Amino acid sequence: MTLKERLQSETTAAMRSGDSLRRDTLRMVQNSAYNLEKKSGKPLTDEELLAVVSREVKTRRESVEAFRKGHREDLATKEEAEIAILGEFLPEQLGEAEIRDLIEQAVKATAAETPRDLGKVMGWLAPHTRGRADGKLVSSLVAARLAGAG
């Protein structure tokens, strides 16, 4: 079953069970994917659809942060619930130790030595962590490693 089929099936199940939050969250992702398909003029691959889901999760994480700063815990809680729903469609997330191991491999592979080499290391890491780790966390860990603190 493709990711697109799985999203459609889960949306239908949410509609039947009356779970409006799940239904609306999944529909939002499907609409984003549909818009991207129309823009590109071709159906999305599972990998491209996974990138859409990841982008939606990232947007919601940023919203949670903003809502908490604005003392809107009710909205932050709703966004976190949507993140949990979308998380079901993402591959298993990497732990910090696994990310640090990948960073060490990237530093060796790119011969990075200074913080100016951050771009090279991130370029090597991107395909290995896409959809499996928060980009901000990876970037901060790489920066700390290249600065000598990691």
C-alpha positions as CSV (number, residue, x, y, z in Angstrom):
1,M,0.0,0.0,0.0
2,T,1.5,3.4,-1.0
3,L,1.6,6.3,1.4
4,K,-1.1,8.1,-0.6
5,E,-3.4,5.1,-0.4
6,R,-2.7,4.8,3.3
7,L,-3.5,8.5,3.9
8,Q,-6.8,8.1,2.0
9,S,-7.7,4.9,3.9
10,E,-7.0,6.6,7.2
11,T,-9.0,9.7,6.2
12,T,-12.0,7.5,5.3
13,A,-11.7,5.6,8.6
14,A,-11.6,8.9,10.5
15,M,-14.7,10.1,8.7
16,R,-16.5,6.9,9.6
17,S,-15.5,7.1,13.2
18,G,-16.4,10.8,13.6
19,D,-12.8,11.8,14.5
20,S,-12.9,15.3,13.1
21,L,-9.4,16.3,14.2
22,R,-7.8,13.3,12.5
23,R,-10.0,13.7,9.4
24,D,-9.1,17.4,9.1
25,T,-5.4,16.9,9.7
26,L,-5.2,14.2,7.1
27,R,-7.2,16.2,4.6
28,M,-4.8,19.1,5.1
29,V,-1.9,16.9,4.1
30,Q,-3.7,15.5,1.2
31,N,-4.5,19.0,0.0
32,S,-0.9,20.1,0.3
33,A,0.1,17.0,-1.7
34,Y,-2.6,17.6,-4.3
35,N,-1.4,21.2,-4.8
36,L,2.2,20.1,-5.2
37,E,1.1,17.4,-7.8
38,K,-0.8,20.1,-9.7
39,K,2.2,22.4,-9.6
40,S,4.7,19.7,-10.8
41,G,2.3,18.2,-13.2
42,K,3.0,14.6,-12.1
43,P,1.9,12.3,-9.3
44,L,4.1,12.4,-6.2
45,T,6.3,9.5,-5.2
46,D,6.2,8.1,-1.7
47,E,9.4,10.0,-0.9
48,E,7.9,13.3,-2.1
49,L,4.7,12.7,-0.2
50,L,6.8,11.9,2.9
51,A,8.5,15.3,2.4
52,V,5.1,16.9,2.4
53,V,4.1,15.2,5.7
54,S,7.5,16.2,7.2
55,R,6.9,19.8,6.1
56,E,3.5,19.8,7.7
57,V,4.9,18.5,11.0
58,K,7.6,21.2,10.9
59,T,5.0,23.9,10.4
60,R,3.0,22.6,13.3
61,R,6.1,22.4,15.6
62,E,6.8,26.1,14.8
63,S,3.1,26.9,15.6
64,V,3.4,25.1,18.9
65,E,6.4,27.3,19.8
66,A,4.5,30.5,18.7
67,F,1.3,29.6,20.6
68,R,3.3,28.8,23.8
69,K,5.0,32.2,23.6
70,G,1.6,33.8,23.1
71,H,0.2,31.8,26.1
72,R,-2.3,29.9,24.0
73,E,-1.9,26.5,25.5
74,D,-5.2,25.3,24.0
75,L,-4.0,25.9,20.4
76,A,-0.5,24.5,21.2
77,T,-2.2,21.3,22.5
78,K,-4.3,21.0,19.3
79,E,-1.1,21.4,17.1
80,E,0.6,18.7,19.2
81,A,-2.3,16.4,18.6
82,E,-2.0,17.0,14.9
83,I,1.8,16.3,15.1
84,A,1.0,13.0,16.8
85,I,-1.4,12.0,14.0
86,L,1.1,12.9,11.2
87,G,3.9,11.2,13.1
88,E,2.2,7.9,12.3
89,F,3.0,8.4,8.7
90,L,6.7,9.2,9.2
91,P,9.5,6.8,9.5
92,E,10.9,6.1,13.0
93,Q,12.7,9.1,14.3
94,L,16.4,9.0,15.0
95,G,17.6,9.3,18.6
96,E,20.3,11.9,19.5
97,A,23.0,9.2,19.8
98,E,22.2,8.0,16.3
99,I,22.3,11.5,15.0
100,R,25.7,12.1,16.6
101,D,27.0,8.9,15.0
102,L,25.8,10.1,11.6
103,I,27.5,13.5,12.2
104,E,30.8,11.8,12.9
105,Q,30.5,9.8,9.7
106,A,29.6,13.0,7.8
107,V,32.6,14.9,9.3
108,K,34.9,12.1,8.3
109,A,33.4,11.8,4.8
110,T,33.6,15.6,4.1
111,A,36.9,16.2,6.0
112,A,35.1,19.0,7.8
113,E,37.2,20.8,10.4
114,T,35.8,24.2,11.1
115,P,32.3,25.8,11.6
116,R,32.6,27.1,8.0
117,D,32.2,23.5,6.9
118,L,28.7,23.3,8.3
119,G,27.1,23.4,4.8
120,K,29.2,20.5,3.5
121,V,28.3,18.4,6.5
122,M,24.6,19.3,6.4
123,G,24.6,18.4,2.7
124,W,26.0,15.0,3.4
125,L,23.6,14.4,6.3
126,A,20.4,15.6,4.6
127,P,19.6,12.4,2.7
128,H,20.4,10.3,5.8
129,T,18.2,12.3,8.2
130,R,15.3,13.6,6.0
131,G,12.0,12.9,7.6
132,R,13.7,11.0,10.5
133,A,15.2,13.9,12.5
134,D,14.4,17.6,13.2
135,G,16.6,19.8,11.0
136,K,17.1,22.4,13.7
137,L,18.4,19.7,16.1
138,V,20.7,18.2,13.5
139,S,22.1,21.6,12.6
140,S,22.7,22.6,16.2
141,L,24.5,19.3,16.9
142,V,26.7,19.7,13.8
143,A,27.5,23.3,14.7
144,A,28.5,22.2,18.2
145,R,30.6,19.4,16.9
146,L,32.4,21.6,14.4
147,A,33.0,24.3,17.1
148,G,34.7,21.6,19.2
149,A,32.0,21.3,21.8
150,G,30.6,18.0,20.6
